[in-house]
């Protein structure tokens, strides 16, 4: 099928599309419509689907056939016109379906008015000046990483006479009640609790700080408004708590024995060098990402484009729905969440709207780069990405591919990879400000390669 399509701008980001379908295609569509109707209509003396066209036409006339042609084929005609014109609608088209005439041997014509995604042209996306990101690994960073590793091998030791402070562990018994009724799951014996963590009620942290072995507390906690037991929801709970032990972490000495225990290395010097190289590779990758995002942001900020309100509203609605879905899994309503974080619904939607404008501007820039540079994602590249993702989540490649196909996610993944290519292109062609135009991404690549050569091996071990 080949339709003829023309377009004129009605107003900013809104166009009128004129579509003409050839007479021979209209004839085929009418024949299909008769066959489809024949399968649904019962005519005495004929089996379903076997009613001759002349009989159907004599009994029904052409009106239901014409309606079937329009209902069954207009979406495909319109879609072909969009692809031919290279535009993307952001809303349903306005089409006067009743005004469309369907006649055998004659072309079918119709007009559609639709709001479309802006299409921008850019010419100054190469050589964008960016600030050089910090790629140097300091001794403090190496030491912090080493201390984090030592934390994983830390042991808890009883600290007689010590009062509890953040980072200490309390061995406690507790019993929770609301109006003297036990809370289901609200009691435990010999429970180990780290003071200062966020995965407990704040009241427990506040009341336990400064306490010592043998102290007995009555901690008051307000139950969540959406607590599963409705009788307890929003009520004040009382937790009787006995502090049985105070324990502190004892970190292992940072020596060769620890290096052998915590890694594949024999000496602390080798372990520190491996940590440094890992940090260097991480910093180099972050630097490349920073360069890319700086370049994208600069181009997007100076982009002259009117973003349709419909695109912003759609983004705000999606973000709101995502937030509500996440909160509902925790039994929290959007209203309670906004109250807890001291936000108003208006402020939330304003911030979502600002976020939408930034993201849409970024996407428009990347789409322009893709067109200008003729970037593509091959089937082989798509297959490699599916294999990589399947490996990460531990499933078979074909299982993931099938799942993507079922929800029409393959083309979405291809688009994501295209966007990544365009972003990488911007980074590769950016330059550091005040450094004589030296390629920004090349420096980051050199740092990563240097770190890899210094490591002398793939990134494995170290923390194993």
Backbone torsions as a table, in degrees:
resi	resn	phi	psi	omega
1	UNK	NA	134.0	176.2
2	UNK	-134.7	109.4	177.9
3	UNK	-91.9	158.4	172.1
4	UNK	-99.0	130.8	-176.9
5	UNK	-132.2	135.2	174.9
6	UNK	-129.1	154.3	-175.8
7	UNK	-138.9	141.8	171.9
8	UNK	-135.2	145.5	-179.1
9	UNK	-80.0	126.5	178.2
10	UNK	-88.6	-46.7	173.9
11	UNK	-155.3	-178.9	-176.0
12	UNK	-56.3	122.3	177.4
13	UNK	64.3	21.0	175.4
14	UNK	-133.4	129.5	-174.7
15	UNK	-129.8	157.7	171.3
16	UNK	-110.2	125.1	-178.4
17	UNK	-108.5	127.6	175.3
18	UNK	-103.6	124.9	-176.1
19	UNK	-120.4	133.9	174.9
20	UNK	-126.5	126.6	179.9
21	UNK	-102.8	128.8	-177.3
22	UNK	-58.4	151.7	-177.2
23	UNK	-59.3	-39.4	-178.8
24	UNK	-64.5	-34.4	177.6
25	UNK	-70.3	-36.2	178.3
26	UNK	-63.9	-40.5	178.5
27	UNK	-61.5	-44.2	177.9
28	UNK	-61.4	-40.9	-179.1
29	UNK	-64.8	-37.7	178.4
30	UNK	-66.2	-42.2	177.6
31	UNK	-60.1	-43.6	179.1
32	UNK	-63.1	-39.3	-179.2
33	UNK	-63.9	-42.3	177.5
34	UNK	-61.5	-41.9	-179.8
35	UNK	-65.3	-40.8	180.0
36	UNK	-65.2	-42.6	179.9
37	UNK	-66.6	-37.5	-179.4
38	UNK	-60.5	-30.0	179.8
39	UNK	-75.0	-16.1	-176.0
40	UNK	-106.9	-21.8	-173.0
41	UNK	-97.6	137.1	175.8
42	UNK	-99.0	124.2	176.4
43	UNK	-124.6	122.0	-179.3
44	UNK	-53.2	133.8	178.3
45	UNK	93.3	-5.7	-179.2
46	UNK	-131.0	145.5	173.7
47	UNK	-78.6	153.5	177.5
48	UNK	-59.2	135.4	179.3
49	UNK	85.9	-7.5	-177.5
50	UNK	-115.2	11.8	179.5
51	UNK	-74.5	123.7	179.7
52	UNK	-61.3	149.7	-177.4
53	UNK	-59.1	-42.0	-177.2
54	UNK	-62.3	-33.3	179.2
55	UNK	-70.0	-45.4	178.4
56	UNK	-60.4	-44.4	-177.2
57	UNK	-64.2	-36.4	-180.0
58	UNK	-69.2	-36.2	-176.7
59	UNK	-81.5	-40.4	-171.1
60	UNK	-103.7	-23.1	-172.5
61	UNK	79.2	-174.8	-176.4
62	UNK	-92.8	-14.4	-173.9
63	UNK	-59.4	-50.7	179.4
64	UNK	-64.8	-28.8	178.2
65	UNK	-68.2	-44.0	179.0
66	UNK	-62.9	-40.3	178.1
67	UNK	-63.7	-39.3	178.1
68	UNK	-64.5	-41.3	178.4
69	UNK	-58.9	-46.5	-178.1
70	UNK	-67.6	-45.5	-178.1
71	UNK	-63.7	-39.7	-174.7
72	UNK	-81.9	-24.7	-168.6
73	UNK	-118.3	-23.0	-177.0
74	UNK	-56.0	-44.8	179.9
75	UNK	-56.9	-40.6	-179.4
76	UNK	-69.2	-41.0	177.5
77	UNK	-60.7	-44.2	-178.4
78	UNK	-65.4	-42.3	179.9
79	UNK	-62.6	-40.8	178.9
80	UNK	-64.3	-37.9	177.6
81	UNK	-63.6	-41.9	178.2
82	UNK	-60.2	-46.1	-178.7
83	UNK	-64.7	-39.0	179.6
84	UNK	-63.9	-39.5	-178.5
85	UNK	-85.7	-12.6	178.3
86	UNK	69.4	40.0	179.6
87	UNK	-123.1	159.1	-178.2
88	UNK	-126.2	115.4	-179.9
89	UNK	-72.6	152.0	176.2
90	UNK	-116.6	4.5	178.8
91	UNK	-153.5	170.3	177.9
92	UNK	-67.9	142.6	-179.6
93	UNK	-76.0	153.9	172.2
94	UNK	-96.4	113.8	-178.8
95	UNK	-131.2	128.1	175.7
96	UNK	-83.8	86.7	-174.7
97	UNK	-63.1	-36.8	-177.7
98	UNK	-64.1	-25.8	-177.1
99	UNK	-83.1	-7.4	-177.7
100	UNK	-80.1	127.7	179.3
101	UNK	-99.7	132.2	176.6
102	UNK	-115.9	117.0	-179.5
103	UNK	-141.9	135.4	-178.7
104	UNK	-64.7	136.0	178.9
105	UNK	82.2	2.5	179.4
106	UNK	-125.4	148.7	176.0
107	UNK	-64.6	156.6	175.4
108	UNK	-108.0	127.5	-178.5
109	UNK	-124.9	144.7	173.7
110	UNK	-155.7	161.9	177.1
111	UNK	-118.0	144.5	177.4
112	UNK	-133.7	130.4	174.6
113	UNK	-106.7	128.7	-173.9
114	UNK	-150.4	146.4	175.2
115	UNK	-85.3	135.0	-173.1
116	UNK	-122.7	159.9	176.3
117	UNK	-67.4	133.4	179.1
118	UNK	-60.6	148.0	176.6
119	UNK	-123.8	116.7	-175.3
120	UNK	-108.4	152.5	174.7
121	UNK	-113.2	133.0	178.1
122	UNK	-129.4	148.0	-178.5
123	UNK	-130.7	-8.8	-173.8
124	UNK	-115.3	44.3	-176.2
125	UNK	-97.6	-2.8	176.0
126	UNK	-104.1	145.3	178.8
127	UNK	76.1	23.5	178.0
128	UNK	-68.9	131.5	-178.9
129	UNK	-81.4	131.7	179.7
130	UNK	-131.7	160.8	176.7
131	UNK	-81.1	141.0	179.7
132	UNK	-70.9	122.3	177.7
133	UNK	-73.1	156.2	177.0
134	UNK	-74.5	121.7	179.4
135	UNK	-118.4	1.8	-177.1
136	UNK	-81.2	134.8	177.3
137	UNK	-94.8	120.9	-177.8
138	UNK	-89.5	164.1	176.1
139	UNK	-63.2	-35.2	179.7
140	UNK	-62.5	-39.5	179.5
141	UNK	-67.0	-41.2	177.5
142	UNK	-62.0	-44.0	-178.5
143	UNK	-64.9	-40.1	178.5
144	UNK	-61.8	-42.7	179.2
145	UNK	-64.6	-39.6	178.5
146	UNK	-66.1	-42.1	178.7
147	UNK	-63.7	-37.2	176.8
148	UNK	-62.7	-38.2	177.8
149	UNK	-67.2	-41.1	177.9
150	UNK	-63.4	-34.1	177.9
151	UNK	-57.9	-37.8	-178.4
152	UNK	-65.4	-24.6	-178.4
153	UNK	-105.7	11.1	-178.4
154	UNK	-69.2	152.3	175.6
155	UNK	-118.5	149.1	178.8
156	UNK	-92.3	131.5	179.5
157	UNK	-125.0	143.0	178.3
158	UNK	-65.1	133.8	178.4
159	UNK	-116.5	95.4	-177.6
160	UNK	-64.5	132.5	174.7
161	UNK	78.7	-2.4	-177.1
162	UNK	-81.9	143.5	172.7
163	UNK	-90.3	149.7	-175.4
164	UNK	-73.2	137.6	173.0
165	UNK	-142.6	171.1	-176.7
166	UNK	-55.6	135.0	-178.6
167	UNK	96.4	-20.9	175.7
168	UNK	-77.5	163.4	177.8
169	UNK	-117.2	136.3	177.8
170	UNK	-113.5	129.2	172.0
171	UNK	-91.3	115.4	-172.3
172	UNK	-130.9	155.6	163.0
173	UNK	-108.7	141.5	176.2
174	UNK	-147.8	151.8	176.6
175	UNK	-135.9	127.2	-178.6
176	UNK	-110.0	136.6	177.1
177	UNK	-138.2	155.4	170.2
178	UNK	-126.7	117.9	-175.3
179	UNK	52.6	43.8	178.8
180	UNK	67.3	8.4	176.6
181	UNK	-99.1	124.0	-178.7
182	UNK	-58.6	141.9	176.4
183	UNK	-87.1	128.4	179.4
184	UNK	-63.7	123.6	-177.1
185	UNK	76.6	10.2	-175.7
186	UNK	-101.0	19.6	178.5
187	UNK	-137.4	149.9	178.6
188	UNK	-161.5	155.0	174.5
189	UNK	-113.1	144.6	176.4
190	UNK	51.5	48.4	179.9
191	UNK	-89.9	127.8	-179.3
192	UNK	-94.4	122.4	-174.6
193	UNK	-126.2	129.1	175.7
194	UNK	-90.8	126.1	-177.7
195	UNK	-73.7	134.8	176.5
196	UNK	97.6	-7.0	179.0
197	UNK	-76.6	160.7	-176.4
198	UNK	-94.7	-1.3	-176.5
199	UNK	-92.5	18.6	173.4
200	UNK	-131.5	167.3	177.6
201	UNK	-62.8	136.8	-179.6
202	UNK	-54.8	-32.3	-178.9
203	UNK	-61.7	-33.0	178.1
204	UNK	-65.7	-44.6	177.7
205	UNK	-59.2	-48.1	-175.7
206	UNK	-62.3	-44.1	-175.5
207	UNK	-76.4	-30.8	-176.4
208	UNK	-81.8	-24.5	178.5
209	UNK	-59.4	132.2	178.5
210	UNK	85.7	-4.1	179.8
211	UNK	-89.0	164.3	-177.3
212	UNK	-136.3	175.8	-179.6
213	UNK	-54.8	134.0	178.0
214	UNK	95.6	-14.1	-179.7
215	UNK	-70.4	142.2	176.3
216	UNK	-117.2	130.2	-174.6
217	UNK	-125.0	155.1	170.6
218	UNK	-120.9	100.4	-173.8
219	UNK	-97.9	124.7	-180.0
220	UNK	-95.0	131.7	-178.8
221	UNK	-135.6	133.9	174.5
222	UNK	-81.9	124.2	-179.8
223	UNK	-71.8	149.4	179.2
224	UNK	-59.1	147.9	179.6
225	UNK	-62.8	-26.5	-178.3
226	UNK	-109.4	34.9	176.6
227	UNK	-62.9	138.9	-176.5
228	UNK	-51.8	-40.2	177.2
229	UNK	-83.2	103.6	-174.3
230	UNK	-60.6	-27.9	179.8
231	UNK	-67.2	-24.4	-178.6
232	UNK	-100.8	-14.3	-176.8
233	UNK	-57.3	129.1	177.6
234	UNK	76.2	-2.2	-178.1
235	UNK	-87.4	166.3	177.1
236	UNK	-89.1	122.6	178.9
237	UNK	-98.1	150.1	177.9
238	UNK	-116.5	125.4	179.3
239	UNK	-115.1	115.9	173.7
240	UNK	-84.0	121.2	-173.3
241	UNK	-125.0	131.3	174.4
242	UNK	-113.9	122.7	175.8
243	UNK	-84.4	114.5	-175.3
244	UNK	-96.3	-32.9	178.5
245	UNK	-151.2	151.8	169.6
246	UNK	-114.8	125.3	-177.8
247	UNK	-125.6	148.3	178.6
248	UNK	-124.8	155.1	178.5
249	UNK	-78.6	137.8	172.2
250	UNK	-117.0	114.3	-178.4
251	UNK	-80.9	145.4	176.0
252	UNK	-69.8	151.9	177.1
253	UNK	-63.4	139.6	178.7
254	UNK	-82.1	77.0	-178.9
255	UNK	-130.4	-175.8	-177.1
256	UNK	-62.0	-34.9	178.8
257	UNK	-62.2	-40.8	178.2
258	UNK	-66.0	-41.0	178.9
259	UNK	-57.4	-41.6	179.4
260	UNK	-67.1	-37.8	-178.1
261	UNK	-73.1	-37.9	-170.4
262	UNK	-97.0	-7.9	-174.7
263	UNK	-151.3	-173.2	177.2
264	UNK	-93.7	10.2	-177.4
265	UNK	-101.4	156.9	-177.6
266	UNK	-95.2	-20.6	-176.3
267	UNK	-130.2	157.0	178.5
268	UNK	-66.0	-34.1	179.7
269	UNK	-61.8	-42.8	178.3
270	UNK	-64.9	-40.0	180.0
271	UNK	-64.7	-44.0	179.6
272	UNK	-62.5	-38.9	-179.5
273	UNK	-66.5	-38.8	177.8
274	UNK	-65.1	-41.8	177.8
275	UNK	-61.1	-44.1	179.9
276	UNK	-59.6	-43.9	-178.2
277	UNK	-66.5	-38.7	177.5
278	UNK	-63.8	-45.4	178.3
279	UNK	-61.6	-37.0	-180.0
280	UNK	-65.3	-42.6	178.7
281	UNK	-64.2	-41.2	179.4
282	UNK	-63.9	-45.1	-179.7
283	UNK	-65.3	-37.0	179.5
284	UNK	-65.7	-41.6	178.6
285	UNK	-65.9	-41.0	177.8
286	UNK	-65.6	-34.6	178.7
287	UNK	-65.6	-43.1	177.7
288	UNK	-61.4	-41.9	178.8
289	UNK	-64.2	-39.7	178.7
290	UNK	-62.1	-43.1	179.2
291	UNK	-60.2	-46.2	-178.9
292	UNK	-61.2	-47.3	-177.0
293	UNK	-68.9	-35.1	175.9
294	UNK	-61.4	-46.0	-179.5
295	UNK	-62.4	-45.5	179.7
296	UNK	-60.8	-45.0	-177.3
297	UNK	-62.6	-41.6	-178.8
298	UNK	-63.9	-42.7	-179.8
299	UNK	-67.7	-43.5	-177.8
300	UNK	-64.4	-37.1	-177.7
301	UNK	-64.9	-32.7	-178.6
302	UNK	-96.5	7.3	-179.9
303	UNK	-72.1	129.1	177.1
304	UNK	-96.1	103.7	-177.6
305	UNK	-154.8	141.6	173.6
306	UNK	-97.6	112.3	-179.1
307	UNK	-85.2	124.4	-179.9
308	UNK	-58.6	138.2	179.9
309	UNK	-60.5	-30.3	179.8
310	UNK	-59.3	-40.1	179.7
311	UNK	-65.7	-41.4	179.6
312	UNK	-66.7	-45.3	-179.6
313	UNK	-61.3	-40.8	179.3
314	UNK	-62.2	-41.7	179.2
315	UNK	-64.5	-44.8	179.8
316	UNK	-59.6	-43.0	-179.0
317	UNK	-64.1	-42.6	178.6
318	UNK	-63.0	-43.3	-179.1
319	UNK	-64.7	-40.0	178.8
320	UNK	-63.6	-45.6	-179.8
321	UNK	-63.3	-41.1	178.3
322	UNK	-61.9	-44.0	179.9
323	UNK	-63.5	-45.0	179.6
324	UNK	-62.1	-38.8	179.7
325	UNK	-64.9	-43.4	179.9
326	UNK	-64.7	-42.1	-179.0
327	UNK	-66.7	-37.0	-177.3
328	UNK	-64.2	-30.3	178.0
329	UNK	-67.3	-18.3	178.3
330	UNK	-105.4	8.4	178.3
331	UNK	71.3	28.3	-177.7
332	UNK	-118.2	134.1	176.2
333	UNK	-84.6	158.7	178.3
334	UNK	-61.1	-39.0	-178.7
335	UNK	-62.4	-44.5	179.8
336	UNK	-65.7	-38.1	179.9
337	UNK	-63.6	-47.6	-178.9
338	UNK	-61.8	-37.3	178.0
339	UNK	-66.1	-39.8	-177.8
340	UNK	-66.6	-34.9	-177.6
341	UNK	-98.9	10.9	177.1
342	UNK	57.2	47.4	178.2
343	UNK	-118.6	151.0	170.4
344	UNK	-101.7	157.8	178.7
345	UNK	-62.1	-37.6	179.7
346	UNK	-63.2	-44.7	-179.9
347	UNK	-64.0	-41.0	178.9
348	UNK	-59.7	-46.6	-177.2
349	UNK	-70.0	-32.6	175.3
350	UNK	-63.5	-42.0	179.7
351	UNK	-69.4	-38.5	174.9
352	UNK	-61.5	-38.0	179.4
353	UNK	-66.3	-41.1	177.1
354	UNK	-64.2	-41.0	177.1
355	UNK	-61.2	-42.5	-179.4
356	UNK	-59.8	-44.9	-178.2
357	UNK	-63.1	-41.4	178.5
358	UNK	-62.0	-48.8	-176.5
359	UNK	-64.5	-40.9	-179.2
360	UNK	-66.8	-41.5	176.6
361	UNK	-59.2	-45.0	179.0
362	UNK	-59.5	-44.8	-178.9
363	UNK	-63.2	-41.3	-179.6
364	UNK	-63.1	-38.8	176.6
365	UNK	-63.3	-48.9	-178.2
366	UNK	-63.2	-38.8	176.9
367	UNK	-62.4	-38.6	178.7
368	UNK	-65.7	-40.8	178.1
369	UNK	-62.7	-42.4	179.0
370	UNK	-57.7	-45.0	-179.7
371	UNK	-68.0	-45.7	-176.4
372	UNK	-63.1	-39.3	-175.6
373	UNK	-95.9	-2.7	179.7
374	UNK	62.1	36.0	-177.7
375	UNK	-69.7	143.8	179.4
376	UNK	-141.4	158.8	172.6
377	UNK	-117.8	116.3	-177.2
378	UNK	-74.9	163.3	176.1
379	UNK	-60.9	-33.5	179.2
380	UNK	-67.0	-42.4	177.5
381	UNK	-63.7	-39.5	178.1
382	UNK	-63.6	-43.0	179.8
383	UNK	-63.8	-39.9	179.4
384	UNK	-64.2	-39.1	179.8
385	UNK	-68.3	-39.2	177.5
386	UNK	-62.9	-42.7	179.0
387	UNK	-63.1	-41.4	179.9
388	UNK	-63.0	-45.5	-178.8
389	UNK	-67.9	-38.4	178.5
390	UNK	-62.9	-38.6	179.9
391	UNK	-66.0	-38.6	-179.1
392	UNK	-64.2	-43.2	-176.6
393	UNK	-92.4	-0.5	172.0
394	UNK	75.2	38.1	175.1
395	UNK	-127.9	168.4	179.6
396	UNK	-69.6	146.2	-179.2
397	UNK	-58.5	-43.0	-178.4
398	UNK	-66.1	-32.0	177.4
399	UNK	-63.2	-44.8	179.3
400	UNK	-67.2	-42.1	179.7
401	UNK	-60.3	-44.0	179.3
402	UNK	-61.8	-41.5	179.4
403	UNK	-63.2	-40.4	178.6
404	UNK	-66.2	-40.6	-180.0
405	UNK	-64.7	-40.0	-178.5
406	UNK	-60.7	-38.6	-179.5
407	UNK	-103.9	22.2	176.5
408	UNK	53.9	43.9	-176.8
409	UNK	-96.9	-5.4	-177.2
410	UNK	-65.7	-45.5	-179.0
411	UNK	-70.3	-30.9	175.3
412	UNK	-65.2	-40.5	177.3
413	UNK	-66.1	-40.6	178.4
414	UNK	-60.8	-40.8	178.7
415	UNK	-64.0	-41.8	178.2
416	UNK	-59.3	-42.9	-180.0
417	UNK	-66.4	-36.0	176.8
418	UNK	-63.5	-43.6	178.3
419	UNK	-60.9	-41.3	177.9
420	UNK	-61.7	-41.2	178.8
421	UNK	-62.0	-43.4	-179.5
422	UNK	-65.0	-41.1	179.0
423	UNK	-64.2	-42.5	177.9
424	UNK	-62.5	-39.4	178.3
425	UNK	-58.7	-44.2	179.5
426	UNK	-61.5	-41.2	179.3
427	UNK	-65.5	-39.9	-178.7
428	UNK	-67.0	-24.4	-177.2
429	UNK	-108.5	10.5	173.7
430	UNK	-83.4	162.7	178.3
431	UNK	-132.1	152.7	178.0
432	UNK	-79.2	133.5	-179.5
433	UNK	-62.3	132.0	174.6
434	UNK	74.2	15.1	-179.1
435	UNK	-120.6	30.2	173.1
436	UNK	68.6	24.5	175.0
437	UNK	78.5	16.5	178.6
438	UNK	-65.7	135.3	-176.7
439	UNK	-56.0	126.1	-175.9
440	UNK	-67.2	-48.9	-174.3
441	UNK	-69.4	-27.4	-179.2
442	UNK	-62.3	-38.7	-179.8
443	UNK	-64.2	-43.4	178.5
444	UNK	-62.3	-40.7	178.8
445	UNK	-62.1	-41.6	-179.7
446	UNK	-62.0	-40.1	-179.8
447	UNK	-64.8	-40.5	179.8
448	UNK	-66.1	-41.4	179.1
449	UNK	-64.6	-40.3	179.3
450	UNK	-62.6	-40.9	179.0
451	UNK	-65.7	-39.4	179.1
452	UNK	-64.6	-40.5	179.5
453	UNK	-67.1	-38.0	180.0
454	UNK	-66.2	-35.4	180.0
455	UNK	-68.8	-37.0	176.6
456	UNK	72.4	8.5	-178.7
457	UNK	-163.5	159.7	176.2
458	UNK	-60.4	157.0	-178.6
459	UNK	-72.9	86.5	174.4
460	UNK	-142.9	160.9	-176.2
461	UNK	81.3	-151.9	178.9
462	UNK	76.8	-64.9	-178.5
463	UNK	-107.1	11.7	-177.0
464	UNK	-84.3	NA	NA
